[in-house]
């Protein structure tokens, strides 16, 4: 049954999203979603959020049942490959389009859900929706990622990432040719002052250090190897964008859409190539690498052919 409200005199003239938020004791953002989905009507007619409410109007609201955005859903995730299966941890090859763990606003597949679908039982340390997750890769970034199975592994690996004893090697195709051909980008990163969903080099950001070396130059773009000293969100993408050499295909950070189209890219050319860390139990060094997925290899082949 829908919820029904009669607009009182003191809310007359207010916008429906603001007035209904008051009546429902909810946020305007939540009400805006209900309106956008067509779940709100006024006197029997669907409304837009800019509607001005008349006194005495009848508002009917359908509140659909929604899955908890933090619920871990067991699922089979295509192309989620196991690179190394150890008693303490599992190392995976994360496909593009897969998030590390559930979060509000994300409805796609996750590493945690994919491992559960394969029958893995991982560490329960940390927040329930992030069980076993000791580091993350962006949804649009593929490659090698380690997940803790045991509490010992979770504690040891979290400490290793915090103390920067983990070696993280990425490969990226960036536009143009960086000068010098090898170097270090030391520039603080924080949220973009004008766009909450982007990051940028800003004066009061968190310290961020990226080491790089050009492996191959193709004219329009270059293949670079990147070693991360820190692990900020979007760090590689932001740093190379700040150098005016954004990752090919990364339209969020200023990449040329024409080059992206020529290379067949629908995301940034960025891949977590290798991960090295001390084994949580034995202390021996573990190194795991990942090959390029099909879309990135195709783009690289186009560049090597000179047809970009």
FIFI-100032 format. One line per field, with one value per residue (C-alpha): residue number from 1; residue in one letter; x, y, z. Coordinates in Angstrom, 1 decimal. Layout:
<rs>
k = (NUM	...)
r = (A	...)
px = (X	...)
py = (Y	...)
pz = (Z	...)
</rs>
This chain:
<rs>
k = (1	2	3	4	5	6	7	8	9	10	11	12	13	14	15	16	17	18	19	20	21	22	23	24	25	26	27	28	29	30	31	32	33	34	35	36	37	38	39	40	41	42	43	44	45	46	47	48	49	50	51	52	53	54	55	56	57	58	59	60	61	62	63	64	65	66	67	68	69	70	71	72	73	74	75	76	77	78	79	80	81	82	83	84	85	86	87	88	89	90	91	92	93	94	95	96	97	98	99	100	101	102	103	104	105	106	107	108	109	110	111	112	113	114	115	116	117	118	119	120	121	122	123	124	125	126	127	128	129	130	131	132	133	134	135	136	137	138	139	140	141	142	143	144	145	146	147	148	149	150	151	152	153	154	155	156	157	158	159	160	161	162	163	164	165	166	167	168	169	170	171	172	173	174	175	176	177	178	179	180	181	182	183	184	185	186	187	188	189	190	191	192	193	194	195	196	197	198	199	200	201	202	203	204	205	206	207	208	209	210	211	212	213	214	215	216	217	218	219	220	221	222	223	224	225	226	227	228	229	230	231	232	233	234	235	236	237	238	239	240	241	242	243	244	245	246	247	248	249	250	251	252	253	254	255	256	257	258	259	260	261	262	263	264	265	266	267	268	269	270	271	272	273	274	275	276	277	278	279	280	281	282	283	284	285	286	287	288	289	290	291	292	293	294	295	296	297	298	299	300	301	302	303	304	305	306	307	308)
r = (X	X	X	X	X	X	X	X	X	X	X	X	X	X	X	X	X	X	X	X	X	X	X	X	X	X	X	X	X	X	X	X	X	X	X	X	X	X	X	X	X	X	X	X	X	X	X	X	X	X	X	X	X	X	X	X	X	X	X	X	X	X	X	X	X	X	X	X	X	X	X	X	X	X	X	X	X	X	X	X	X	X	X	X	X	X	X	X	X	X	X	X	X	X	X	X	X	X	X	X	X	X	X	X	X	X	X	X	X	X	X	X	X	X	X	X	X	X	X	X	X	X	X	X	X	X	X	X	X	X	X	X	X	X	X	X	X	X	X	X	X	X	X	X	X	X	X	X	X	X	X	X	X	X	X	X	X	X	X	X	X	X	X	X	X	X	X	X	X	X	X	X	X	X	X	X	X	X	X	X	X	X	X	X	X	X	X	X	X	X	X	X	X	X	X	X	X	X	X	X	X	X	X	X	X	X	X	X	X	X	X	X	X	X	X	X	X	X	X	X	X	X	X	X	X	X	X	X	X	X	X	X	X	X	X	X	X	X	X	X	X	X	X	X	X	X	X	X	X	X	X	X	X	X	X	X	X	X	X	X	X	X	X	X	X	X	X	X	X	X	X	X	X	X	X	X	X	X	X	X	X	X	X	X	X	X	X	X	X	X	X	X	X	X	X	X	X	X	X	X	X	X	X	X	X	X	X	X)
px = (0.0	1.3	1.9	-0.6	-0.1	-2.3	-0.3	-0.8	-1.1	2.4	4.0	1.9	4.0	7.1	8.7	7.4	10.8	11.3	7.8	7.6	11.0	9.5	6.3	8.3	11.0	13.5	16.2	15.5	18.0	16.0	12.7	14.3	15.0	11.4	10.2	12.6	11.5	7.8	6.9	5.2	1.9	-0.1	-3.8	-3.4	-0.8	3.0	5.1	8.4	10.5	10.0	6.2	4.9	2.6	-0.9	-2.5	-4.8	-3.2	-3.0	0.5	0.7	4.2	5.2	8.4	9.8	11.7	15.4	18.3	20.7	23.5	26.1	24.8	27.2	25.6	27.1	27.5	29.5	31.6	32.8	36.6	37.3	40.5	42.4	46.1	47.3	45.3	47.1	45.8	46.2	45.1	43.9	45.3	42.9	42.9	40.1	38.2	37.1	33.6	33.9	34.1	36.2	33.2	29.6	29.0	26.0	25.2	27.0	24.7	27.3	29.4	32.0	35.2	33.8	30.6	32.5	34.7	31.7	30.1	33.2	32.9	35.7	35.5	37.6	38.6	35.8	38.0	37.0	33.6	31.3	30.9	34.7	35.6	39.1	39.7	43.1	43.4	41.3	41.4	39.1	36.0	37.5	41.0	41.8	44.6	46.2	44.6	45.1	42.3	42.9	41.4	42.5	42.5	46.3	46.7	44.2	46.2	49.6	48.6	46.8	50.0	52.1	50.1	50.1	53.9	54.4	56.3	54.1	55.4	52.6	53.5	51.0	51.2	49.5	49.2	49.4	48.9	52.0	55.5	56.4	59.5	61.7	61.3	61.7	61.0	59.0	55.7	55.5	52.3	49.5	46.1	42.7	39.1	38.6	37.2	34.5	33.6	33.2	33.5	36.9	40.3	43.0	46.5	45.8	48.0	46.5	46.0	47.5	51.1	51.2	54.3	54.4	57.5	57.4	59.4	58.5	58.7	57.7	56.8	54.3	54.1	50.5	50.9	53.4	53.4	54.7	55.5	54.4	55.5	53.3	54.9	51.5	48.0	45.6	42.3	42.9	46.5	48.0	45.2	45.4	49.2	49.5	46.6	48.4	51.4	49.1	49.6	46.3	45.8	44.4	40.6	40.3	37.7	37.2	40.7	41.0	41.9	41.2	37.9	39.1	42.2	40.0	37.7	40.6	42.0	38.5	38.8	35.7	37.8	41.3	44.2	45.5	46.3	47.7	50.5	52.3	52.0	54.8	54.4	55.7	53.8	51.8	53.0	56.4	57.7	58.8	58.4	55.4	55.2	52.2	51.7	48.7	48.6	46.8	43.0	41.6	40.5	43.9	45.9	43.8	44.5	48.2	48.2	46.6	49.3	52.1	50.7	50.8	47.1	46.0)
py = (0.0	3.5	6.1	9.0	12.5	15.6	18.8	21.1	24.9	25.5	23.5	25.2	26.7	24.5	22.3	18.7	17.2	19.6	19.3	15.5	15.2	17.0	14.9	11.6	12.7	11.7	13.4	15.4	13.2	10.0	11.7	12.9	9.3	8.3	11.1	10.2	6.6	7.7	6.6	9.9	11.3	14.4	14.2	11.0	12.4	11.8	14.7	16.4	17.5	21.2	21.0	23.6	22.0	23.4	23.1	20.1	18.2	14.4	12.9	9.1	7.6	4.0	3.0	0.0	-2.6	-2.2	-4.5	-3.3	-1.7	-3.2	-6.7	-9.2	-11.0	-14.4	-14.4	-15.8	-13.0	-13.5	-13.4	-13.3	-15.5	-17.0	-16.3	-17.8	-19.7	-19.9	-21.0	-17.4	-15.4	-15.5	-13.4	-12.6	-11.1	-8.4	-7.7	-4.3	-3.3	-5.1	-3.2	-4.5	-4.6	-3.4	0.3	2.7	3.6	0.5	-2.2	-4.1	-7.2	-7.2	-9.1	-10.1	-11.4	-13.2	-15.0	-16.0	-17.4	-19.5	-20.9	-18.9	-18.0	-15.0	-13.0	-11.4	-8.5	-5.0	-3.8	-6.7	-5.6	-5.3	-8.7	-9.6	-6.5	-5.1	-2.8	-1.8	-1.3	1.2	-0.3	0.8	-0.7	-4.4	-6.5	-8.3	-7.9	-9.8	-10.7	-12.0	-15.4	-15.4	-12.8	-13.1	-12.4	-9.5	-7.9	-8.5	-7.3	-4.2	-3.3	-4.0	-1.7	1.0	0.8	0.7	-2.6	-3.9	-3.3	-2.3	-2.2	-0.9	-0.5	2.4	3.8	7.6	10.1	11.6	11.1	12.0	14.1	13.0	9.3	8.2	10.1	10.7	12.6	14.0	16.0	16.0	14.7	15.6	15.9	18.2	21.5	21.6	18.0	15.6	12.5	13.6	14.1	16.6	17.8	20.4	22.2	20.8	17.2	14.0	13.3	11.2	9.7	8.0	6.6	5.9	4.7	4.8	1.2	2.0	5.1	5.0	8.7	9.4	7.5	5.7	2.5	3.3	1.2	2.8	2.0	3.4	4.6	5.8	4.5	7.4	7.1	7.6	8.4	7.3	8.9	12.2	12.5	11.8	14.1	16.8	16.2	16.7	13.0	11.4	7.7	6.8	6.4	8.2	10.8	11.8	13.2	14.8	12.0	12.6	10.8	10.4	8.4	6.4	5.5	4.6	2.3	0.7	1.9	2.3	2.9	4.1	2.0	1.1	-2.4	-3.6	-5.7	-7.1	-7.3	-8.3	-8.7	-10.8	-14.0	-13.3	-16.6	-17.5	-14.0	-15.2	-12.7	-13.5	-12.0	-12.4	-10.9	-10.5	-10.4	-7.7	-8.3	-8.4	-4.8	-3.4	-5.8	-4.8	-1.1	-1.9	-3.8	-0.9	1.4	-1.0	-1.3	2.5	2.7	4.8)
pz = (0.0	-0.8	1.9	1.7	2.9	2.8	2.3	5.3	5.1	6.3	3.5	0.7	-2.0	-1.2	-3.8	-3.6	-2.9	0.1	1.4	1.1	2.8	5.7	5.7	5.4	7.8	5.1	3.1	-0.1	-1.9	-1.0	-2.0	-5.3	-6.1	-5.4	-7.7	-10.5	-10.4	-10.8	-7.3	-6.2	-7.4	-6.5	-6.7	-8.8	-11.3	-11.4	-10.2	-11.0	-8.1	-9.0	-8.5	-6.0	-3.5	-3.0	0.4	0.7	-2.1	-1.7	-2.1	-2.7	-2.3	-3.2	-1.3	-3.1	-1.2	-1.8	-1.1	1.5	-0.5	1.8	1.6	0.1	-2.7	-3.7	-7.5	-10.3	-11.7	-15.3	-15.8	-12.1	-12.2	-9.2	-9.7	-6.4	-3.7	-0.3	3.1	4.3	1.3	-2.3	-5.2	-8.0	-11.4	-11.0	-14.2	-15.2	-14.1	-10.7	-7.4	-4.5	-2.1	-1.8	-1.2	-1.4	-5.0	-6.5	-7.9	-10.0	-9.2	-6.4	-5.6	-2.2	-3.8	-6.6	-4.1	-2.0	-5.2	-5.8	-2.2	-0.6	3.0	3.7	6.8	8.8	10.1	9.3	8.2	7.2	3.6	3.3	4.7	3.7	1.6	2.4	-0.6	-3.6	-7.3	-9.0	-10.8	-14.1	-13.3	-13.9	-12.5	-9.5	-6.1	-2.8	-0.4	3.1	4.1	7.8	10.5	10.7	7.0	7.3	10.1	8.4	5.0	6.2	8.1	5.1	2.9	5.6	6.1	2.3	2.2	-0.6	-4.1	-6.5	-10.2	-12.7	-16.5	-18.2	-21.7	-21.4	-24.1	-25.7	-24.4	-20.8	-20.3	-18.7	-19.8	-16.1	-13.0	-9.8	-9.5	-6.0	-5.8	-3.1	-4.0	-2.6	-3.7	-6.7	-5.3	-8.0	-8.5	-5.5	-7.7	-9.0	-7.4	-8.2	-7.3	-4.6	-2.2	1.0	-0.3	1.0	0.1	-3.1	-4.8	-8.1	-9.8	-13.6	-16.5	-20.2	-21.6	-25.2	-27.2	-30.0	-30.9	-29.9	-26.7	-24.5	-22.4	-18.9	-15.9	-12.6	-9.1	-6.4	-3.1	-1.8	-2.7	-3.1	-4.9	-8.7	-7.9	-11.3	-13.3	-11.4	-11.5	-15.3	-16.0	-14.0	-16.3	-19.3	-20.2	-19.1	-19.4	-22.8	-22.6	-19.3	-20.3	-16.6	-16.4	-19.8	-22.3	-26.0	-26.9	-30.5	-29.5	-27.1	-30.0	-32.3	-29.7	-28.9	-25.3	-23.1	-19.9	-18.9	-20.1	-16.6	-15.3	-11.9	-13.4	-10.3	-6.6	-4.1	-0.4	2.5	3.3	6.5	8.1	6.6	5.8	2.4	-0.5	-2.7	-6.2	-8.5	-11.9	-14.3	-18.1	-20.0	-20.5	-24.1	-24.4	-23.2	-25.4	-28.4	-27.8	-27.5	-30.7	-32.5	-31.2	-32.2	-35.7	-36.1	-37.0	-34.0)
</rs>
